[in-house]
Amino acid sequence: MTQTIDMKCMRQLNLFERITGVRTKSCFTYNRTLIFAVPQALISKAIGSQAENIKRLSSILGQKIRVIALPKNNVKKFILDLIAPIKIDSVEDYTSSIEISASTQSKAALIGRNKTKLEELKKITKDVLGKELRVI
């Protein structure tokens, strides 16, 4: 589970920590939204009262911001949080891969135009979870 952090991501992580007071090592972009993965216990602190931290970050970075829970042992919940609001049938977690089963319409939403969403999702699962992703 090693994630490649470039300078842009490093600046975003530092800004997130300064504004929220929550330290995290996971930051990635999915569907034009900047997503920070924090420990489950610190999600409410990261979001802030009436989502003030998220609003402030969003205005500074000029991008949509989401905060989700780090995948401790629950890979299925991490994937569901990541791709929300898309509804899928099932998520199967194998030793070296993750399989997502979805209906035709949900599958199209997961893949996106020119496979952009699918490539982002594959990169995230490889970096954060260390597993390959398949959509069936």
Backbone as CSV, one residue per row, in Angstrom:
resi,resn,N_x,N_y,N_z,CA_x,CA_y,CA_z,C_x,C_y,C_z
1,MET,0.820,-1.176,0.000,0.000,0.000,0.000,0.873,1.251,0.000
2,THR,1.510,1.515,-1.099,2.292,2.733,-1.211,1.670,3.625,-2.261
3,GLN,1.493,4.868,-1.894,0.890,5.823,-2.802,1.967,6.797,-3.250
4,THR,2.004,7.092,-4.524,2.934,8.058,-5.049,2.388,9.456,-4.786
5,ILE,3.193,10.276,-4.126,2.765,11.634,-3.803,3.633,12.606,-4.578
6,ASP,3.000,13.390,-5.442,3.746,14.412,-6.174,3.671,15.731,-5.391
7,MET,4.308,16.767,-5.904,4.360,18.046,-5.193,2.976,18.679,-5.047
8,LYS,2.143,18.547,-6.061,0.802,19.112,-5.991,0.005,18.450,-4.863
9,CYS,0.086,17.141,-4.792,-0.603,16.397,-3.743,-0.034,16.749,-2.366
10,MET,1.273,16.920,-2.281,1.910,17.284,-1.020,1.394,18.640,-0.522
11,ARG,1.273,19.611,-1.427,0.738,20.922,-1.047,-0.713,20.798,-0.587
12,GLN,-1.494,19.983,-1.269,-2.894,19.795,-0.893,-3.009,19.129,0.475
13,LEU,-2.158,18.146,0.739,-2.168,17.478,2.037,-1.782,18.444,3.155
14,ASN,-0.770,19.277,2.921,-0.346,20.247,3.929,-1.436,21.280,4.196
15,LEU,-2.094,21.751,3.148,-3.184,22.706,3.315,-4.341,22.066,4.077
16,PHE,-4.657,20.834,3.744,-5.721,20.100,4.435,-5.405,19.994,5.925
17,GLU,-4.161,19.668,6.253,-3.778,19.534,7.662,-3.829,20.871,8.390
18,ARG,-3.388,21.939,7.736,-3.413,23.258,8.384,-4.841,23.708,8.659
19,ILE,-5.749,23.474,7.729,-7.125,23.940,7.899,-7.923,23.057,8.850
20,THR,-7.780,21.731,8.724,-8.617,20.818,9.501,-7.981,20.355,10.809
21,GLY,-6.668,20.335,10.879,-5.993,19.802,12.056,-5.901,18.286,12.039
22,VAL,-6.207,17.673,10.901,-6.176,16.219,10.758,-5.067,15.849,9.777
23,ARG,-4.160,14.978,10.207,-3.063,14.536,9.341,-3.497,13.298,8.569
24,THR,-3.247,13.320,7.266,-3.545,12.172,6.421,-2.458,12.027,5.364
25,LYS,-2.364,10.841,4.796,-1.380,10.576,3.751,-2.041,10.229,2.431
26,SER,-3.361,10.220,2.400,-4.084,9.815,1.196,-4.872,10.978,0.606
27,CYS,-4.526,11.299,-0.613,-5.187,12.369,-1.347,-5.194,11.954,-2.813
28,PHE,-6.352,11.973,-3.447,-6.423,11.593,-4.848,-7.621,12.264,-5.506
29,THR,-7.605,12.299,-6.822,-8.679,12.914,-7.590,-9.482,11.815,-8.271
30,TYR,-10.799,11.898,-8.106,-11.703,10.982,-8.789,-12.910,11.784,-9.240
31,ASN,-13.208,11.725,-10.520,-14.369,12.392,-11.104,-14.334,13.899,-10.832
32,ARG,-13.197,14.507,-11.049,-12.964,15.938,-10.868,-13.238,16.400,-9.439
33,THR,-13.118,15.505,-8.475,-13.307,15.820,-7.067,-12.052,15.404,-6.316
34,LEU,-11.543,16.282,-5.469,-10.378,15.978,-4.655,-10.854,15.243,-3.409
35,ILE,-10.339,14.046,-3.194,-10.798,13.201,-2.092,-9.655,12.990,-1.110
36,PHE,-9.940,13.231,0.167,-8.987,12.979,1.238,-9.512,11.802,2.049
37,ALA,-8.660,10.812,2.289,-9.039,9.653,3.097,-8.416,9.821,4.479
38,VAL,-9.257,9.887,5.497,-8.812,10.090,6.872,-9.316,8.946,7.746
39,PRO,-8.745,8.746,8.936,-9.266,7.713,9.837,-10.740,7.968,10.184
40,GLN,-11.479,6.904,10.349,-12.924,6.974,10.586,-13.260,7.889,11.762
41,ALA,-12.482,7.839,12.817,-12.773,8.617,14.022,-12.590,10.122,13.807
42,LEU,-11.839,10.522,12.800,-11.528,11.931,12.595,-12.297,12.579,11.448
43,ILE,-13.263,11.882,10.871,-14.007,12.433,9.738,-14.770,13.694,10.143
44,SER,-15.461,13.661,11.266,-16.245,14.836,11.665,-15.343,16.029,11.973
45,LYS,-14.175,15.786,12.540,-13.229,16.873,12.804,-12.713,17.454,11.487
46,ALA,-12.452,16.595,10.511,-11.947,17.060,9.219,-12.993,17.880,8.480
47,ILE,-14.250,17.482,8.554,-15.313,18.206,7.871,-15.579,19.544,8.557
48,GLY,-15.556,19.540,9.879,-15.770,20.771,10.630,-17.238,21.042,10.884
49,SER,-17.478,22.023,11.738,-18.833,22.408,12.074,-19.500,23.034,10.851
50,GLN,-20.649,22.513,10.484,-21.410,22.947,9.310,-20.557,22.932,8.042
51,ALA,-19.655,21.982,7.967,-18.779,21.756,6.807,-17.918,22.974,6.472
52,GLU,-17.556,23.754,7.481,-16.774,24.973,7.230,-15.384,24.666,6.695
53,ASN,-14.740,23.584,7.167,-13.406,23.232,6.674,-13.446,22.847,5.197
54,ILE,-14.452,22.092,4.817,-14.583,21.661,3.427,-14.873,22.855,2.526
55,LYS,-15.747,23.737,2.964,-16.067,24.931,2.180,-14.834,25.812,2.002
56,ARG,-14.053,25.959,3.059,-12.845,26.789,2.987,-11.813,26.176,2.038
57,LEU,-11.593,24.868,2.166,-10.671,24.176,1.262,-11.134,24.281,-0.190
58,SER,-12.422,24.105,-0.404,-12.971,24.160,-1.746,-12.784,25.537,-2.368
59,SER,-12.970,26.573,-1.584,-12.794,27.924,-2.126,-11.325,28.236,-2.395
60,ILE,-10.427,27.747,-1.571,-8.993,27.989,-1.774,-8.486,27.227,-2.991
61,LEU,-8.851,25.944,-3.104,-8.346,25.108,-4.188,-9.171,25.229,-5.474
62,GLY,-10.382,25.757,-5.379,-11.230,25.890,-6.563,-11.667,24.549,-7.115
63,GLN,-11.925,23.608,-6.224,-12.260,22.250,-6.623,-13.218,21.654,-5.604
64,LYS,-14.055,20.696,-6.038,-14.922,19.994,-5.095,-14.060,19.147,-4.170
65,ILE,-14.443,19.071,-2.903,-13.695,18.317,-1.900,-14.622,17.295,-1.255
66,ARG,-14.114,16.077,-1.031,-14.826,15.041,-0.274,-13.873,14.429,0.732
67,VAL,-14.407,13.992,1.851,-13.636,13.304,2.873,-14.279,11.939,3.081
68,ILE,-13.469,10.876,2.972,-13.972,9.518,3.188,-13.074,8.816,4.195
69,ALA,-13.531,7.677,4.695,-12.779,6.914,5.691,-11.685,6.092,5.026
70,LEU,-10.540,6.005,5.700,-9.447,5.152,5.228,-9.887,3.696,5.247
71,PRO,-9.428,2.908,4.286,-9.817,1.496,4.266,-8.988,0.684,5.258
72,LYS,-9.528,0.441,6.442,-8.787,-0.357,7.408,-8.897,-1.825,7.024
73,ASN,-10.032,-2.408,7.256,-10.276,-3.800,6.856,-11.476,-3.909,5.939
74,ASN,-12.161,-2.793,5.722,-13.403,-2.827,4.966,-13.208,-2.203,3.581
75,VAL,-12.710,-2.985,2.650,-12.455,-2.528,1.289,-13.761,-2.195,0.586
76,LYS,-14.800,-2.983,0.854,-16.087,-2.774,0.201,-16.646,-1.388,0.532
77,LYS,-16.599,-0.993,1.794,-17.104,0.314,2.209,-16.283,1.430,1.580
78,PHE,-14.973,1.252,1.474,-14.110,2.252,0.855,-14.498,2.462,-0.610
79,ILE,-14.692,1.375,-1.332,-15.074,1.469,-2.745,-16.446,2.122,-2.884
80,LEU,-17.401,1.724,-2.043,-18.741,2.310,-2.110,-18.714,3.803,-1.803
81,ASP,-17.927,4.223,-0.803,-17.797,5.646,-0.482,-17.147,6.405,-1.627
82,LEU,-16.186,5.789,-2.259,-15.438,6.430,-3.334,-16.315,6.689,-4.558
83,ILE,-17.130,5.718,-4.944,-17.902,5.853,-6.178,-19.316,6.370,-5.953
84,ALA,-19.676,6.688,-4.716,-21.021,7.208,-4.429,-21.300,8.418,-5.294
85,PRO,-22.440,8.583,-5.821,-23.746,7.961,-5.608,-24.071,6.832,-6.583
86,ILE,-23.104,6.296,-7.311,-23.354,5.205,-8.249,-23.711,3.941,-7.465
87,LYS,-24.788,3.301,-7.850,-25.235,2.069,-7.194,-24.654,0.871,-7.932
88,ILE,-24.066,-0.058,-7.175,-23.498,-1.266,-7.768,-24.121,-2.488,-7.113
89,ASP,-23.971,-3.646,-7.789,-24.546,-4.888,-7.273,-23.700,-5.475,-6.151
90,SER,-22.376,-5.637,-6.406,-21.526,-6.229,-5.378,-20.068,-5.845,-5.592
91,VAL,-19.309,-5.964,-4.497,-17.861,-5.761,-4.520,-17.243,-7.014,-3.923
92,GLU,-16.398,-7.674,-4.692,-15.715,-8.879,-4.220,-14.244,-8.558,-4.011
93,ASP,-13.735,-8.877,-2.824,-12.347,-8.601,-2.471,-11.566,-9.910,-2.462
94,TYR,-10.680,-10.065,-3.441,-9.820,-11.244,-3.521,-8.420,-10.850,-3.070
95,THR,-7.515,-11.804,-3.002,-6.180,-11.521,-2.487,-5.411,-10.530,-3.341
96,SER,-5.549,-10.591,-4.646,-4.777,-9.688,-5.498,-5.640,-8.759,-6.351
97,SER,-6.967,-8.870,-6.228,-7.816,-8.029,-7.067,-9.144,-7.723,-6.384
98,ILE,-9.841,-6.762,-6.962,-11.175,-6.374,-6.519,-12.071,-6.405,-7.745
99,GLU,-13.235,-7.050,-7.621,-14.195,-7.118,-8.713,-15.450,-6.359,-8.327
100,ILE,-15.888,-5.482,-9.218,-17.119,-4.736,-9.013,-18.135,-5.212,-10.035
101,SER,-19.286,-5.681,-9.563,-20.383,-6.098,-10.441,-21.428,-4.996,-10.439
102,ALA,-21.861,-4.617,-11.644,-22.840,-3.541,-11.744,-23.753,-3.766,-12.931
103,SER,-24.906,-3.093,-12.903,-25.819,-3.143,-14.046,-25.209,-2.355,-15.198
104,THR,-25.815,-2.435,-16.352,-25.276,-1.783,-17.546,-25.161,-0.273,-17.366
105,GLN,-26.186,0.345,-16.823,-26.170,1.793,-16.644,-25.129,2.208,-15.600
106,SER,-25.048,1.471,-14.496,-24.054,1.774,-13.466,-22.644,1.534,-13.979
107,LYS,-22.500,0.506,-14.794,-21.189,0.203,-15.372,-20.730,1.347,-16.271
108,ALA,-21.643,1.902,-17.036,-21.315,3.040,-17.901,-20.898,4.247,-17.068
109,ALA,-21.571,4.460,-15.946,-21.210,5.570,-15.063,-19.846,5.333,-14.412
110,LEU,-19.534,4.082,-14.101,-18.226,3.748,-13.516,-17.092,3.945,-14.517
111,ILE,-17.331,3.586,-15.755,-16.278,3.662,-16.769,-16.065,5.094,-17.232
112,GLY,-17.124,5.828,-17.470,-17.004,7.220,-17.881,-16.613,7.374,-19.341
113,ARG,-16.654,8.616,-19.799,-16.304,8.910,-21.185,-14.809,8.703,-21.383
114,ASN,-14.462,7.975,-22.443,-13.072,7.643,-22.776,-12.345,6.931,-21.634
115,LYS,-13.078,6.197,-20.815,-12.555,5.408,-19.700,-11.803,6.241,-18.654
116,THR,-12.097,7.529,-18.544,-11.363,8.370,-17.606,-11.639,7.982,-16.158
117,LYS,-12.907,7.771,-15.801,-13.235,7.390,-14.429,-12.656,6.024,-14.078
118,LEU,-12.717,5.100,-15.014,-12.187,3.764,-14.772,-10.686,3.806,-14.516
119,GLU,-9.954,4.571,-15.305,-8.503,4.676,-15.123,-8.167,5.314,-13.781
120,GLU,-8.927,6.359,-13.388,-8.707,6.983,-12.079,-8.971,5.990,-10.960
121,LEU,-10.061,5.236,-11.075,-10.424,4.257,-10.057,-9.388,3.146,-9.961
122,LYS,-8.872,2.688,-11.094,-7.823,1.659,-11.092,-6.558,2.171,-10.410
123,LYS,-6.193,3.420,-10.681,-4.994,4.005,-10.068,-5.164,4.129,-8.555
124,ILE,-6.346,4.543,-8.117,-6.610,4.688,-6.683,-6.538,3.341,-5.978
125,THR,-7.184,2.314,-6.540,-7.156,0.999,-5.897,-5.748,0.423,-5.882
126,LYS,-4.970,0.694,-6.913,-3.592,0.204,-6.952,-2.734,0.924,-5.913
127,ASP,-2.872,2.257,-5.812,-2.065,3.030,-4.876,-2.469,2.818,-3.423
128,VAL,-3.772,2.895,-3.137,-4.239,2.849,-1.761,-4.372,1.427,-1.235
129,LEU,-4.946,0.542,-2.041,-5.210,-0.820,-1.584,-4.162,-1.822,-2.050
130,GLY,-3.414,-1.493,-3.080,-2.405,-2.416,-3.604,-2.999,-3.572,-4.378
131,LYS,-4.175,-3.363,-4.988,-4.855,-4.432,-5.712,-5.311,-3.942,-7.071
132,GLU,-5.471,-4.885,-7.992,-5.994,-4.591,-9.327,-7.510,-4.491,-9.252
133,LEU,-8.113,-3.755,-10.172,-9.565,-3.579,-10.191,-10.133,-4.092,-11.504
134,ARG,-11.283,-4.783,-11.388,-11.999,-5.242,-12.570,-13.465,-4.887,-12.403
135,VAL,-14.064,-4.370,-13.471,-15.497,-4.066,-13.471,-16.173,-5.085,-14.372
136,ILE,-17.116,-5.846,-13.820,-17.801,-6.866,-14.612,-19.313,-6.666,-14.559
